[in-house]
Amino acid sequence: MNKCKKCNVEMESGYTIVNDNIHGGLKIARQQKGFDNLKNKIYVEICPECGKMELFISK
């Protein structure tokens, strides 16, 4: 896990960006089983203190 550059605390991982079919947009959600090994998936880490997010992809 990475540390927030602003708060210097460990960022929370285990989030991803998914389609929000109800509202027609995107949302950040906790990863579910079966999504761990997908290629080109966007992963999100969130700082629990300030809410800063960092995005990265798997290759």
C-alpha positions in Angstrom: 0.0 0.0 0.0 1.0 3.6 -0.6 1.0 6.4 1.8 -0.9 9.7 1.3 1.6 12.4 0.3 -0.5 15.0 2.2 -1.4 13.1 5.4 1.4 10.5 5.5 -1.0 7.7 6.5 -1.6 4.4 4.7 -4.2 4.6 1.9 -7.0 2.1 1.9 -7.0 -0.2 -1.1 -9.5 -2.7 -2.4 -11.6 -0.3 -4.5 -12.2 -0.1 -8.2 -14.2 2.0 -10.7 -17.4 0.3 -12.0 -20.4 1.3 -14.2 -23.4 2.7 -12.3 -26.1 1.3 -14.5 -28.9 3.0 -12.4 -27.6 6.6 -12.8 -25.7 6.2 -16.1 -22.2 7.1 -14.8 -19.3 5.6 -12.8 -18.8 4.9 -9.2 -16.0 3.8 -6.8 -16.9 0.5 -5.1 -15.2 -2.2 -3.1 -13.8 -5.0 -5.2 -15.8 -8.2 -5.2 -14.6 -11.8 -5.7 -13.7 -12.7 -9.2 -12.5 -9.3 -10.2 -8.9 -9.7 -8.8 -7.3 -11.0 -11.9 -8.9 -8.9 -14.6 -6.5 -7.1 -17.0 -6.6 -3.3 -17.6 -8.9 -2.8 -14.5 -8.7 0.6 -12.7 -7.7 0.2 -9.1 -8.4 3.0 -6.5 -6.6 3.8 -3.2 -8.3 6.3 -0.9 -6.8 8.3 2.0 -9.0 7.7 5.1 -8.0 11.2 6.5 -8.4 13.6 3.6 -10.2 11.5 0.9 -7.5 11.9 -1.7 -7.7 9.2 -4.4 -5.0 7.6 -6.5 -5.8 5.6 -9.6 -3.7 2.9 -11.2 -4.2 0.0 -13.7 -3.1 -3.6 -13.8 -1.2 -4.8 -16.9 
